[in-house]
Amino acid sequence: MESRRQSRRWEYWWTALCLSLVLCVNHHVSAQIRYSVPEEVKEGYVVGNIAKDLGLDASTLVDRRFRIVSGSNDAFFQVTQHNGMLYVDKHIDRENVCEGNSACLINLKTVIENPFEVHYVEIEITDVNDHSPSFQDNDFNLEVWENAVTGTRFELQTARDLDAGVNSVRLYQLSKNAHFDLEIKDSVYGDKTPFLVLQKPLDRETTKMHRLQLTAIDGGNPPKSGVLNITVRVLDVNDNRPICKSDTLTITLRENALIDTALTVINASDADSGLNGEVEYTYGRNMKSKIREIFQLDRTSGEILVKGLIDFEENDIYSLMIRASDKGIPPLYTDCQLIVKVEDVNDNKPEIQVTSLSNVVSEDAKIGTVISLISVSDKDSGINGKVVCSLSDNVPFELKQSVQDYMFSLVTKERLDRERVSEFDIEIIATDLGNPPLSVFKSMRVQVSDVNDNMPDFLTNSLELYLPENNAPGASIFFVNAFDKDINENAAITYHIIRGGGMQNDMASALNINSETGVIYALKSFDFESLKKFQFNVLATDSGSPSLSSNVTVNVYILDQNDNVPVILHPVSANGSAEGVEEIPRNVNAGHLVTKVRAYDADIGYNGWLLFSLQEVSDHSLFSLDRYTGQIRTLRSLTETDEAQHKLVVLVKDNGNVSLSATATVIVKVVEPKEAFAASEVENAVKVEEENNVTFYLIITLGSVSVLFIISIIVLIVMQCSKSTDYSSKYLQDMNYDGTLCHSIQYRSGDKRYMLVGPRMSIGSTLAPGSNRNTLVIPDRRRRDSEEVRN
C-alpha cells in the first residue's frame, strides 16, 4: 500500500509539472468544486456531475478531451466524457486511505482542451461506523493486596477503534460488582483511558477472586462495542503499613556539627501486631552514597546521628529518604522524607588572587599607575561571605574598586623615590564581615626601578689638602670621592679636573686625576717658598642619560719642609764670604758687645728657628755667644797677657728634623785705647754706613712681607665669610729685631688649632707630638677665652 501511495504521489507531481509548463505558454481558465462521499460505497457510485457544476457543454466534452489528470494506479474516481459524471471506480476504505486522520480529503485535477482549462475537485471521504472497539487482550489479570485502601486506582487497557469522530470509542461500561467502580480519564492523545477504582475494602478470606467485564462502546448508529474480561486476584498480605508521624520533616543543622550529634528520630507506627507491627528503618534505594557517609541511621530506633563533616560550602541542604518497613511477609513500608538545612557559619577565610602586571615600577611613575589586579572571594554565604579589602599602612599604594564586585586595582597614590625606599613589601588584607571576622593576608613585593634623578654629591663643597713641599712628581697626593644615590649606570661616576677657569694661582695643569678612582696626582714638585696655597675644582659626572654632575673645590696648602740653609747677613766680607774683623780696646770691661751675628732662614717655624753656637774660639774664657740673639760679648776684662787677635767661628743652625747650618768667622783684634778710638771712628763710620744699608734692605723686606701679610689677611677674611671656620687657615709672618727673622703659621684641624713658630713660643702653648717638633697646639679660644696666643 505504501508503494502505491508513493507512485501515486510521483504521478501527481509529474502531471502537475506538465500542466504548469502548459499553463506557462497557453491562456487557461481554472475553477474548483467540492463533493462529499461516504466510505464503503459500491463501485460506480455517482459522486456528482462535474460538467454541469462547472457550466460546461456536455456535448463538447469528448472533442475537448475532458479527463482527470491527477489520478494514479490506485485512482478511486473516474469521469464519464460524454456527460461529465464523476463516479467511484474502486472500493474506498477511509481508515486505509487517511490512516485515522480526522478529515480525509482527496484532491483531483481535471483538464479540458480547446481552450485549455484546468478545474480542481476536492472530495471528502466521510466515515461510516464500520469498525468495532477492540482491546489489545481479551483477558486482563490484576493482583490487588487485600489491604488496598478504598480509592486506589488501577489502570486498565484502553480500547481502540479505527473509526474516527463520533464513530470512535465514546464510553466504557463495567459490569456490576460490590467493590470496584469505573473512572474514565482523557489522555493527551485524545483517547479515553479506563481506571478501576476500589470502592470497598477487599477481604481475601471472603472472596479470593473477582471477575469483571469492561465494555467499550463507540458513537456510531447503531453503536458497536468490544469486551475485556478482567480477573482481580486478591493477595493476602500484611495489610497495615507503617505510618510516619510526618511525611516530610525539615530540621536545621549548624555547619561543622560535632561527630555523633543527634539530628532527630524518625518515628513510624504500624497498627499490626507481632512481627507485622515491628518497624525497622533503612535508607531509600536511591540515596546517594555521600549522604550515607555523613549521616548514620539506627536501624532499630530510627535515630539519625552525624558521622561526617557538615560543610555548607559543599552542600547547603540534604534530602534523606528513610524507609520504614515492618517485618511482615511480605513487609509493608512507607517512605519518610527528612530535609536537613545546613546553617552557614563563618568557617572560611577570604581568598586573595593577585594578577601582577609587573612587580617593578619606575620611580618616576605617575600617580594612579596600575601595578596589579586583585580579586577576593569567600566561600561562605550571606554576611559571612562579604569581604572588605585593605592594604598595610605606610605604603604609597592604594586599592581602587573595579566595576565588578570584589575586583580591585593596586595603583600608586604618591610619587616614588627609589633612593629613599627601593622596594615595598605590600600586605593585602581581606576580612569578611562574619562574627567573629576572619582575615587573610597576602604579601607581594614591588621593586622601584631607578631613574637618573640624583647628581653626584661630595660630602662638602670644599676640601682641604695639606701637602708637604718637595713632593715627588707623579705621585698621588690626594683623592676625592663622590657618591650618587642612584644605582647601576646612573651611579657610575667619572672624575676630571676643571682646567682654564681663570682662577688666581691656577695650578690645574700641574695636576692629573684618575677618572674612575678619583686619585689625584701631582705632575710637579711644589715649593713652599714660592707657592703657599692654591685651589682647583674637580667635576664628578654620572653615566645616566642625561648625565648629572657636581663639583668640589680643593684648597691646597703647601707645608714647609726644612730645605733652606741659614743665610749669614752679618758679618759679610767684600767678597761675599761670611767673615768679618772687629776691633775692641784692650781696656773694655766684661760684658762689652763685640759684634752681633745676624742670619736668615727662608723656612718657617722650627725649620726657620735659628740657634747660634761657638764652633771654634781661641780663648773660651774671654768671649761668650748668646744662643738666641747671636751677640758676642766679653766675659772678662782684657789683660796684658791676652793675645792681640782672636778667631771665633760661629755656627748658625736651624731646628728642623735634619738641621741645616752655616758658619760665620769673626776676627777680634785687641788694640790700644787711642788706636782703638781713632780706628773706631773710622770703623764706626763704615759700620754706620753698612748698618744703614742693611737697615734699608730690612725695611724693604719687612715692607714687602707686611704688604703680602695684609693681602693674605684680606683674602683669608673673604674666604672665611664664605666657608666654615673649621677649614680656615691663616698665615702670619713676623720678624724680630734681634737679628733673626721669626716665622709662624697658624691653622686649624678639627677641634685643635696649630701654630708653627720661630724662636719664641707663646705662653700656655704646648708642643704637639709628631714628626714636626716645631708645631704648637694652641688652646681653642671658644673653650678658653682667657688664653691668647702670642708670637
C-alpha positions, 0 to 999 in steps of 0.5 A: 500500500505504501508503494502505491501511495508513493507512485501515486504521489510521483504521478501527481507531481509529474502531471502537475509539472506538465500542466504548469509548463502548459499553463506557462505558454497557453491562456487557461481558465481554472475553477474548483468544486467540492463533493462529499462521499461516504466510505464503503460505497459500491463501485460506480457510485455517482459522486456528482456531475462535474460538467454541469457544476462547472457550466460546461457543454456536455456535448463538447466534452469528448472533442475537448478531451475532458479527463482527470489528470491527477489520478494514479494506479490506485485512482478511486474516481473516474469521469464519464466524457460524454456527460461529465459524471464523476463516479467511484471506480474502486472500493474506498476504505477511509481508515486505509486511505487517511490512516485515522486522520480526522478529515480525509480529503482527496484532491483531483485535477481535471483538464479540458482542451480547446481552450485549455482549462484546468478545474480542481475537485476536492472530495471528502471521504466521510466515515461510516461506523464500520469498525468495532472497539477492540482491546489489545487482550481479551483477558486482563489479570490484576493482583490487588493486596487485600489491604488496598485502601478504598480509592486506589486506582488501577489502570486498565487497557484502553480500547481502540477503534479505527473509526474516527469522530463520533464513530470512535470509542465514546464510553466504557461500561463495567459490569456490576460488582460490590467493590470496584467502580469505573473512572474514565480519564482523557489522555493527551492523545485524545483517547479515553483511558479506563481506571478501576477504582476500589470502592470497598475494602477487599477481604481475601478470606471472603472472596479470593477472586473477582471477575469483571467485564469492561465494555467499550462502546463507540458513537456510531448508529447503531453503536458497536462495542468490544469486551475485556474480561478482567480477573482481580486476584486478591493477595493476602498480605500484611495489610497495615503499613507503617505510618510516619508521624510526618511525611516530610520533616525539615530540621536545621543543622549548624555547619561543622556539627560535632561527630555523633550529634543527634539530628532527630528520630524518625518515628513510624507506627504500624497498627499490626501486631507481632512481627507485622507491627515491628518497624525497622528503618533503612535508607531509600534505594536511591540515596546517594552514597555521600549522604550515607557517609555523613549521616548514620541511621539506627536501624532499630530506633530510627535515630539519625546521628552525624558521622561526617563533616557538615560543610555548607560550602559543599552542600547547603541542604540534604534530602534523606529518604528513610524507609520504614518497613515492618517485618511482615511477609511480605513487609509493608513500608512507607517512605519518610522524607527528612530535609536537613538545612545546613546553617552557614557559619563563618568557617572560611577565610577570604581568598586573595588572587593577585594578577601582577602586571609587573612587580617593578615600577619606575620611580618616576611613575605617575600617580594612579599607575596600575601595578596589579589586579586583585580579586577576593572571594569567600566561600561562605554565604550571606554576611559571612561571605562579604569581604572588605579589602585593605592594604598595610599602612605606610605604603604609597599604594592604594586599592581602587574598586573595579566595576565588578564586585570584589575586583580591585586595582593596586595603583600608586597614590604618591610619587616614588623615590627609589633612593629613599625606599627601593622596594615595598613589601605590600600586605593585602588584607581581606576580612569578611564581615562574619562574627567573629571576622576572619582575615587573610593576608597576602604579601607581594613585593614591588621593586622601584626601578631607578631613574637618573634623578640624583647628581653626584654629591661630595660630602662638602663643597670644599676640601682641604689638602695639606701637602708637604713641599718637595713632593715627588712628581707623579705621585698621588697626593690626594683623592676625592670621592663622590657618591650618587644615590642612584644605582647601576649606570646612573651611579657610575661616576667619572672624575676630571679636573676643571682646567682654564677657569681663570682662577688666581694661582691656577695650578690645574695643569700641574695636576692629573686625576684618575677618572674612575678612582678619583686619585689625584696626582701631582705632575710637579714638585711644589715649593713652599717658598714660592707657592703657599696655597692654591685651589682647583675644582674637580667635576664628578659626572654620572653615566645616566642619560642625561648625565648629572654632575657636581663639583668640589673645590680643593684648597691646597696648602703647601707645608714647609719642609726644612730645605733652606740653609741659614743665610749669614747677613752679618758679618759679610766680607767684600767678597761675599764670604761670611767673615768679618774683623772687629776691633775692641780696646784692650781696656773694655770691661766684661760684658762689652758687645763685640759684634752681633751675628745676624742670619736668615732662614727662608723656612718657617717655624722650627725649620726657620728657628735659628740657634747660634753656637761657638764652633771654634774660639781661641780663648773660651774664657774671654768671649761668650755667644748668646744662643738666641740673639747671636751677640758676642760679648766679653766675659772678662776684662782684657789683660796684658797677657791676652793675645792681640787677635782672636778667631771665633767661628760661629755656627748658625743652625736651624731646628728642623728634623735634619738641621741645616747650618752655616758658619760665620768667622769673626776676627777680634783684634785687641788694640790700644785705647787711642788706636782703638778710638781713632780706628773706631771712628773710622770703623764706626763710620763704615759700620754706620754706613753698612748698618744703614744699608742693611737697615734699608734692605730690612725695611724693604723686606719687612715692607714687602712681607707686611704688604703680602701679610695684609693681602693674605689677611684680606683674602683669608677674611673673604674666604672665611665669610664664605666657608666654615671656620673649621677649614680656615687657615691663616698665615702670619709672618713676623720678624724680630729685631734681634737679628733673626727673622721669626716665622709662624703659621697658624691653622686649624684641624678639627677641634685643635688649632696649630701654630708653627713658630720661630724662636719664641713660643707663646705662653700656655702653648704646648708642643704637639707630638709628631714628626714636626717638633716645631708645631704648637697646639694652641688652646681653642679660644671658644673653650678658653677665652682667657688664653691668647696666643702670642708670637 
